[in-house]
Amino acid sequence: MIASLAKCIDWLVLQGAALRTPPAGKLEEALQFLQGPDFMPVESEPARVECDSGKSRRNFRFPTPRPCGLAKNNVVYGRLYRCSECWQERPTIVLLHGGGDYPSYWFRFPLIARRCNGMGFNAVTLELPYHFHRRPRHFEGLNSLDCLQLAKTFAQAMAEIRSLSGWLLAGGCPAVALWGVSWGASLAGLTACRDFRLAAVVLSIPAVRFNTNVKLGFRRSTREAWERLRPVLDRLNSTPLNLTLSQPAISARRILLIESLYDLCVGSEPIEQLWQAWGKPDIWRLAHGHVTSLAARGVTRRVLHWLAPRCEECAGKEPPDNAAQQIAAGNSHRAGQSGRCGQFDCQACISESVSGGCA
């Protein structure tokens, strides 16, 4: 991918996104909530899923385990792509979309789901809070939420992901893995810091923390508004919403990071810092931008081949007695990591991406 083109596309996306700076209300309440035990509780109940009675039996819904004041946002919708009639006997991959990423959810994810089915995986797509069917009328997106509402939105999304994973595991699925993109990758990372049951997580271009970079050519009034907001974002970045400040509950060998070298939206530096903080798990560095990486050729096939042995290895294993044991085991495993990338060499990824063979 040509670097200048990838950066230009990201720059255009940022220009539109920066026109609405998020409000900074209820910061102290948000900080107290994020640092408290209610943000990521240890316990999680399986979801009460109701599947569609139609011919495909693909669509499902369940009540959110963390309801908010908007009734429309309190029902979780999703799609279950079964790989066979005995789908409960196969691992499941949960696909998590980015913020406002309609193209991925409605067009890209169904294609990925078919690839998953072809390799013997079930696939699940999940509508995250305030998106698609759950979006209230006249809602302006996550930027319209104050700090406390935003923090509770993260908590609600994680609770729904964990609840759905619990339902899948309780139904007999031998392994559940998460594959998130952008905001969905952030949620997958946060979930992995609490849920030891996950077989693996793939974080594709994750928003590791809130981006405080305002030197991207915005008009003066926008830059000034973001400058005033910087202290608020800095304080939010001192909470668990900054992935580098937490440790995963699963071992580093079950984590895959996918970084775009020309990413202007979330940046490549935070992902490198996360790689260091999490014990240097596998990382693929692609010669793409944030937006263009979503259309990179070959990544779906490579991710599924990376997930396959980890899901099969996890299948049939008894979980530890509690999450603390798994976190301790994960920390012990990380201490023994060599720090080198795993199945795919980083420089090879870059070279193949430039030539069009990897992405």
N, C-alpha and C positions, 0 to 999 in steps of 0.2 A: 504494500500500500504506500502511495506517495505521501510523505510526511506532511507537506504543505496542504494537500487536499484534505487529509484527515483532520488536521488542525483547523482548517477553514470551516469544515462542517461543524465541529465542536464549538467553534467561536460563534457561529450563527445561532446554534441552540442556546448558548449561554446568554446571548443578547436578549433573546425573548424571555428566558427564565429570570434574568436579573431585573426585569422591569417591575416585578412584584417582590419587594423585600419582605421577608416574614416579620410579623410583629414580635415585640420582645416582652410582652406582658407575662406576669406571673412567673418570673424567673426563679425567685427564691423557693416558691412552692414546687416548681419543677425539679430544682436541685435536691430538695429534701426527698421528693418521691424517687428520683433516680438513685440516690444513695441508700434508700431504705430497702427492707426485705420484700416489699410488695411489688417492686419492679420486675424481679425475676425470681418468683417463688420456686422452691424445690419441687413441690408436689404439682402434678398435672393429671386431670381426669380425662379419659378417652372421650372424644366427641360423640354426640348423639346424632349420627349421620342418617339422613333420609335420602335414599337413592331414587332417581326417577324410575317410574314404572313403565316408561316407554320401551320401544323395541331395543334401542341401543343401551339403555340403563346407564348412560354415561354421566348425566348431570346429577349433582347431589347438592345438599344444603345441610347446615346444622347451625344451631344457635351459638353465638360467640360465648366463650367462657368468661369474657370480660366485657359486659355490656356498657355502652355509653349512653348519653342522653338523646341520641338520634336513633330512632327505631329502625330506620332503613339500613343503618350501618351495623345493626346487631344480628343480622343473618349472614352467614358465610356461604358463598357459592363456590362451586368448583366442578371439575370434570375428572372422571376416573377412566383412564384408557386401559382396559384389561388386556393382558397379553394372551390369555386363554380362558377356557371355562374354569380351570382350576387355578385361577389367578392368585388366590390366597397363598399358594405354595411358592410364589415367586417374589423376589425383591421388588421394592417399589421406589421410584425416584419422584420426589416432589419438586416441581418446577415453580420458582418464585420470580415474578416479573419485577421490573423496575418501576419507579414512580412515574405514573402517567404513560407507561409503555404499552399503549394499545396495540401497536403492530406485533410486538412479540407475543402478547397473550392470545390474540385472536388469529394470528397467521403463522408465526414462527413456532410457537409451542406445540400446536397440533402436528406439525411436521416432525419435531423432535420426538413427540410421543410415539409416532409410528416407528421411528428408528428404535426407540426403546423397546416397543413390542417385538420388533424383529430380532432383537438380541435377548429376548426372554425376560424383559423387565416390564412391570406395570409402570404407568406414568400418571401423575396427578398434577393438575393445574389448580391453583388456588387464587381467588380474588382477594387481594389484600384490602385492609380497611380504607374506606372512602374512595374506592375504585369501582368502575363499571356499574354493575347492578346495585352496588352499595353506596354510590355517590348521590348525596342529597341534591335536590334541585337548588340551583344558584350557588353551589359550593365551588369555591375558587381553588381548591387543591390544598395540599398540606401546608402551603405558604400562608393560608388564611387562618391557621391555628395558632393560638398563643403557646408559650413554652410548655405549660403544664399539659395542655391538650396534645401537643406534639409528643411529649414523653409518654403519655398514656396511650397514644396511637402505636408507638413502638411496642409497648407492653402488651397491648391487645393483639397485635400481629403475631408476636412471639407465642402468646398463649394459644392462639388458633393453630399455629404450626405444630406446636407440641401436642395439642389435643388431637389433631388429625393424625399425627404420627402414632399416638397411643391407640387410636381406633384401628389403624392398619395393623399394628403389632398384636393387638388383642384379637383381631380377626384371623390371625395365623400367618401373616406375611413374615418371612424369616428375617428381613432386613429392610430398613428405610434409610434412604440417603436424600440429602437436600442439594439442589442445584439452583443457586440464586444469581440474578443479574442486577448490578447496580444497587438500588435500594433493597431489592430482594436478596442480594448477596450480603448486605449488611445485616439483615434480619437472620439469614442463615448462620452468619458468624456469631451473632449474639445468642442464637438458640444453641449453637454448638458449645458455648461457654457454660451452659447449664444442663443440657440433655445428654447424658452418657449413653443413651440407647441408640444414637445415630450410628449407622455403619460407616458413613463418610459424608463430607460436605465439599461442595465445589463453589468457590466464591469467584465469580466472574466480574471483573472491574468493580469491586466493592467500594462503596463510599465509606472508607475507614473512619472518617470523622467529618465534621462540618467543614466545608471549604471556605476559608476566609480570604482567598485570593481575589482582590478586586482590581488588579492591574491588567485587565484584559480588554481595554478599549471601550469600556462603557462610557456613556455620556456623563458629564460632570455631576449632575444631580443624583444619578444612580450610584456613582462611586462614593459620593458623600453620604448617602443613605447607608450603604454597606459599611463604610468606615465607622459610622455611629453604631452599627450592629456588631462590629467585630468583638468588643468586650463581652457581649452576650454569648456569641458563638465560642469564644475562648473558654468561658466558664462551662458551657455545655460540653466542650471537648475535654474537660477535666472529670467527666462522669463516665459510667460504663458505656455510654453511646460512642465513645472513642474505643474502638476494638483493641487498640494496642495496650489498653489499661487492664484488660481481662485475659484470662488464660482458658483455652478450650478444655472441655471435659473429656475429649477423645484424643487419641494419640496423634502426633504430627503426621504420621504416615497415612492417616485417613483424611487429610486435608489437602486440597488443591487450590492454589491461587492462580488466577489468570489476569495478567496485567497488560494494559495497552500502553506502549511506550510513548505515543503521541497524545495521550489523554489530557484534555484541558478541563474536563468537567470534574473529575475526582482526583486527577493527577496520578503519576506513577510513584512519586516519592513516598506518599503514605502507605502504599501497598508494599513497598520495599521495607518500610519500618515495621509493618505488620508481619512480614516474612521473618524478620529478625526476632520480633517479640514472641512469636509463636513457635520458636525452635526450628526455623528454616524447613518448613514442609515443602512438598513439591510446588514449583512455581513455573508457569509458562509465560514468557514475555513475548508478546505479539507486536509486530510492527503495524499497529493500527491506532486509530483514535477511539474515543469512547463510543461514538455512534457507529462507526464503521466496523468495530469489532463484532457487533451483533450479526453482521452478515458475513463474517469471516468463514472461508471454506474449510471444511475438514475438521473443525473444532468439535462438532457434535460426535463424530465417529471416535475421535481421540478421547474425549471425555468418557464416553460409554465404555471404551476399552480400559480406561483407567479405573472406572467404578466397578467393573465386573469382578475382578479378583477380590476386592475389598468387601463387596456385598456377599459374595459366596463364602468368604472366610468368616464373616460375621454371622452368617446364617447358622442357626442351630446352637449357638453358644448361649450359655446361661449368663444373664447380666449379674453384675456384682450386687451385694446386699444394699448398697446405697451409693449415691452420687459421689460422696467424698472419696470412697475407695477408687472409683474410676478416675477421678481427677488426679489423685496421687499416683495412680499407675501411669496416667498420661504424662505427668511431669517427669516421672522416672524414665519413661521412654524417650522424652525429648532430650533429657540430659545425655543420652547415649547416641543421639543423632550425629552423623558426620557433617551435616550442613550442606551437602551437595544435593543438587536436584536429582529427582528420581528417574523415572522411565524416559523422560525426554530432556535432552540437554538444552539449556537456555539459548546458547548461541545458535544451535541447530534450529530452534523454533524461529528465531529472528531471521535467519537466512532463508528458511523455507517459506516464511510469511512474505518476505520481499519477492521471492520468486513465484509466489502463488500456490505453492504445494502444500503448505501447512494450514494456513487460515481457512 
